[in-house]
């Protein structure tokens, strides 16, 4: 078989394996992450006629939600959303495969690394999209090809900003510096970079103006960061192992940079800086994962450089098969230990824990009963989005009830709280462990409800109040 044909055949097999692994890992995951539900809810609300920022705040830039809403126009369900997420992970993982396999001795060796990167995914979010953009920027700038693609880099920079505002702005500046430092015809290529950046920006500007959401977008996505972003941090012990792995990867990158002193390694490291920013201020397993995946590239190339000719393809295939079976086995175990609900059309075909399905089915029924009897119901909980999905409704801002959703100020969210308690036709459902269930839940809400509403009863960990 010719070298080119063999390469294409290997890539085709790799893509098929990556696609299958992504589908198994994402679609067979049981419903345990509120973050996944929040991101799904952002996308579904677009299909329900709501406009981001004007009608609800996402505490993020809109590109991921807009992309994920497209398949939901055909059928609005979490399963369809997961299919779309699987395709995004497939593309991101295949770009990672291309980056790992480029100019290495054993292209097949990249596959188990990519499968491991899929296995450690917790849930898909706008960070996944940003990682894809960063990997594409790295792929464009590798092998000396970046001098031909200033326009593409500009477009990628704009898409990065509209995927994740902080990291995107940093990537925008870094790519600008790369062009200014390494391009021969700096003026021309900086102009092309600016044009590439302006094209997506113009499209989004038109969108914001047409939907009358420009001022809200500017306020929520940029100015609100100064009011709540600095205090929005937390460290989780679950990230320790990945942080140690990330530290080792970065050390390898720095050693390569010192030894080689080449442009490609330097640019890869620079593009990695905004990916590292994803890990803060919330340092947990999910956020650290993205940086670990990006910095797999230098660690892999070190391994391939030392043992790429020694490791046989049969060993690589065996390791890939083991990781693939782990992905499939994990998915099967999740399905076996879960149940499927017929109570909510949007949650069909998605494995759900038995307790959560029973609890929220009853809570959603109770909310419906109160509303049928003329009450206005407000649900104060980080889990309130589940009731919205059960009922097929949208309830901003309560679906994402955290500090950033209210620009972080006490006054802004207390206005909603006071209104929700004002009148005997108002019902308030609030978690008894309000501050433990969600550390980003706005302060003062539980105390106000307890002081100004009448306790009617409780169900599980939820308290039911009536306003005065």
N, C-alpha and C positions, 0 to 999 in steps of 0.2 A: 504493500500500500504506500502511495506517495506520502511525503511528509505533510503537505498541505491537507490532503484528504484525511490522514490519520488524526491531524490536529482538529479538523472539523468534526470528525466522528467522536473523538474524545469529548469535545465541548458539547455535542448533542446529548451524549450519555450523561454528562455532568449536569446539564440543564434539566433533563428528565428526572434525575435523582433528586436534585434540589427542589424542583417543583413538587414532587410527591412528598418529600420530607416536610416542606412548608405546609402543604395541605393537611397532612396528618397532625403536625404539631399545633397549628393554629385552630383548625376546625374541630379537633377532638378535645380541646382544652375545656375543662369544666369551668362553669361560671363562678369565679371567685374574686375577680379583680374589679373593683369599682372604677378604677382608671379606664379600663376597657369600656365599661358602660358609659362613662362620661364622654369619652371620645366618640363612641357610637351615637350618643345622644346629640352631640354637636352636629354630626352629619345628618341624622334623621330629621332634626328640626328644620334644616334647609328644605328638605322635601315636603315639609308640612307648611311651607309658605313663610317661615320666619327668616329674617335677615340677620346674619351675624353682626353683633355690636349694636345695631339699631334696636333689635328685639331681645337679644340675649348676649351675654358676654362669655367668651371662651377662655379668657386669660391666656391667649396665645394668638399668633397670626393665623390667617384663615386657610392657607393652601391645602393642608392635609384634610380638613373637614370638607372643603369644596370637592376635592378629588374623590373622597370616600362617599360623598352624597350621590355621585353620578349613578352607580349601580342600584342605589336605593330608590331611585325614581322608578325603576322597573319593578322592584319588589322590596318593600321596607321590612327587613328582618335582620336580626343579629347574625344569622347564618350567612346571608348574602354579604353583609359587612365583613365577616371573617374570610369569605372567599376572596374579596377584594384585598384584604390585608395579606392573605397568603400570596397573592400575585405580587404585591409590593415587596414582601420579604423575598420572594423568588428573584425578582429583578435585582434587589439590593445584594442578595447572596451571590448571584451570578456575576455581578460587577466585582464583588470581592474575589470570586474565583478567578476572574480575568486578571485582576491586580496581582493575586498570588502567583498565578501560573505564568505571567509574563517574564520571559528571560530566565526561567529556572530550569534546572537539569531534569526534573521529574514533574511534569505537569499534573500527572494523576495524583501526586502527593498533596495537592491543594484541596482535593475533595473532602477528606476527613476533617480538615480544619474548618471548611465551610459548613459541614454538617454539624460540627460541635457548636459553631456560632449560631446555628438555628436552634439547637437543643437548649441553649441557655437563654433563649428569648422568653421573657415573662409575658409581655403583651405588646401589641403594635400601637404606636402613637406617632405624633408629629416628629418625635426624635428619630424614628425609623426613616422617615422621609428625609430629614436633614442628613442622617448618616449616608443615605444613598447619594445625595447631592455632593457631599464631601468626598465620597469614593469616586464619583464621576469626575470631580475637579482634579483629584489626584491622578486618575487614569489619563485625563487629557494632558496633564502637565508632565507625565512620565515619558521617558525615552526621548526627551528633547523635542517632543511634538507640540509643546505648549505655544511655541512661537507662531504657530499657524492658527491658533484658536482663541484669540482675544475676545472675539464676539461671543463665542460659546461660553467662555468664562464669565463674561458680564451677565449673560442670561442666567447662568447657574448661581451667581452671586445674588441676583434679584430673587430667584426662587428660594434661595436659602433664607433671605430676610423674611419672606412671606411664609416660611415654614417654622422658623424659630427666631424671634426678633433679636435676642442678645447675641447668640452664636452666629446668626446670619450677618449681623452688622460687623462682627469681628472678621468673619470670612471675607466679606466685602472689602474691608481694609487690607487684609493680608494678600488677597489676589491683586489688588491695586499695587501694593508694594512689590509683589513678584514681577509684575509687568514693568514697573518703573526701574527695577533693579536688573532684570535679566534680558529684557527685550532690546534688540538693536535699534529699531525704529520706534522709539518710545512714544513720541507724539501721536503717530498714526495708530499704534496699537492701544494706547490709552483712550483715544477717541473711539475706536472699535469697542473697547471694553465698556465705555460709557453708553454707547448705542445699544449694546447687548443688554446692559442693565436697564436702560430706559424702556425697552420694549415690554417686558412683563409689568413694569411699574405703571406704564400707560394703560395697559389692560385693566389692572386693578384699580387705578384711579377712576377710570370710566365706570367700573363696577360700583365703587363706593359712592360716586356722584349720582348714578342712576338710582341706586337703592337708598339714597339720602342717609348713608351710614358713615360718611367720611369723618365727621367730627367725633362721633362715638368711637370709631376705630382709633383715631389719634389719641383720644382721651384714655381709653381702656388699655390699649396695647403699648403706649409709650409713657404717657404721664403717670399712669397708675403704678408703674413699676417703682417709682420713687417713693410711693406711699406704703406699699406692702412687701415689695420684693426683698428688701434688706432684712426683714424679719421673718421671711418665709422659709427658713432653713431648718433642717433636721438631719441627724445622723442615725443610721440603722446598722446594727451589728451584722445583718445579713450581707452587707457589702464588703466585709473585711477580707474574705478570701479573694474576691475579684479585685479589690484594691491592691493587694499584694501582687497578684498576677499582672495588673496594669503597671505597677511600679517596675516590675522585672522587664516588661515589654518596652517601657520608656527608656530604661537603662540601656537595653540592647540598641534602641534607636539612637541614643546619644553616642554610644561607642561606635556605631556605624558612621555617624556623622563626623566624629573626630578622625576616624581612620580614613574614610573615603574622601571627605571634603568635596563631595559632588553636589551639583545643583538639585538633582532629583531627590536625593535623601533629605536635603535641607527643606525643599518645598513640601515634601510629605510631612515632615515634622511640623512645619508652620501651619499647614492645613489641619493638622491634628489638634492645634490649640483650641479652636472653637468647638471641636468635638469633646475635648476635655471639659469645656465650660458646661456641657450638659450635666456633668456629675455634681454640680453645685447649683443652688444651695441645698437641695434635697439629695443627700448622699445615701442612696439605697441600692439594692441589687439591680433594679430595673435601669436606673440612670447610668450606673457605672458600666453596665453591659455594653453600651454603645461605644465607649472609649476602648474597652477591651477588644472589641471586634475590629475597630479601625487599626489599632496598633498590633494586630496579629501579623500585619504585612512584614515589618522588619524582623519579627521573631521567626516567622516562617522562612524568610529568605536566608536567615542565619542557619537554620536547620537544613534547608535544602542545599546550601553551599557546602556544608560539612559532610552530609550523609545522603544527598540526593541521588548520587550514583550507586550507593551501597544498598539502599532500601529497594527491595524488589517490588514490582507492580502487584504481585500476588499478596504481599504483606499489606500494601496500601489498600487493595480491594477488601481484604479481610477486616482491616480497621474501619473502613468506610461502612462495611456491612454491619459490624457490631454497633457503630453509632446509629446507623439507620434503624436497626432493630430496637435500640434503646428508645428512639423517638416513637416508633410504632407501638412498642410495649407500654410506654408511658401513656400514650393516647388511649390504648385499650383499657388500661387500669383506671384511667379517669372516667371513661364511659361506664365501665362496670360498677364503679362506686358512686355513680350519679343516677339521676332520673331525668325524664323528659316531660315537660309540661305541655298540656293542651289548653291551659287556661289563658295563655297569652300568645297571640299569633306571632308577635315579633320575637318570641323566645323559642319557637318551635325548632326542633332538630339541634338544639344546643344542650349539652349535658349540664344539669343544674343540681346542686346539692339538695338532698331531700328536705332538710330543715329550712333552707332559704325558700324553696318552692312553696312549702306549706305556710310559712309565716307570712310571706309577702302576698300570697294569694288571698289569705284572709284579710290582711291590711288593705289591699286594693278593693276587696269587696266592701269592707267597712267604710272606706272613703266614698265609694259609690253610693252607699246607703245614706250617708249623711248628706251628700249633695242632692240626692233625690228628694230628701226631706227639707230642702231649702237652705241648708247650711253651706257656708264657705269654708273649705278645709285647707289648712296650711300644714305642711309636713316639714318640720325642722330636723333634718338628719342628713348625714353624708350619704345615706342609703335611699333617700327619697326618690332618686332617679329610677329605682327598681319598680316602685309603685306606678310611676309615669309610664314605664314600658309595659307593665301589666295591664294598665288601663288604655294604652294607646294614645296617651295625651302628652302634652308638653307644658311644663310649669316653670318657666324661668321666672325669677332667678333661683328657685328652690331646688331645681334638679342638680345644680352645682352650687351647693351652699358653703362657700368658704370666703376667707378674707378678700382674696383677689377679685372675687365676683362683685364686690361692693366697693371697689377702689381702696379697700383696706381701712377706711375710716369707720369709727364706731357710729358716728352720726348717720352715715348712709344706710347701714343695715338696720339700725334701730328704728328708722322710719317705717320699714316694712314690718318689723315686729310689733310696733305700736298699732299699726293699722290692722294686723291680723288678730289682735286681741280686743279690738274696739267694737263691741256689740255682742248681744246674746246669740246672734246667728252665726258667730264665728267659732269654728272648731280648730284647735291646735293639737297636732300630734308631734311629740318631741321625744327623743331618745333619753332615757334616764341616765345613761352613761354618755351623755352628750359630749363632754370634753375628752373622754377616753376613746370614743369611736372615731373621732376625727380631730386631729390636733390643729387643723386649719379652720375648724368651725369658728364663726365669729363669737367673740366674747360678749357676755352680758345677756344673751338671749334666754338661756334657761332661767336665770334669776328673774328676769322681767316677766316671763310667762308664769312662773310660780307665784309671783307677787300680785299679778293682775288678772289671773284667770282662775276658774273653778275646776278642780280636779274631778273628772267624771269616772275615771277608772284607768285600767292599764291592760296591755296585752304584751306578754313577753317583756322585752326591755323598753317598750314604748309606753309613754304616759299620754293620756287623752284629756285635754282641757277644753273648757268652754269659756268664751270671752264674756266680759261684762259690758 
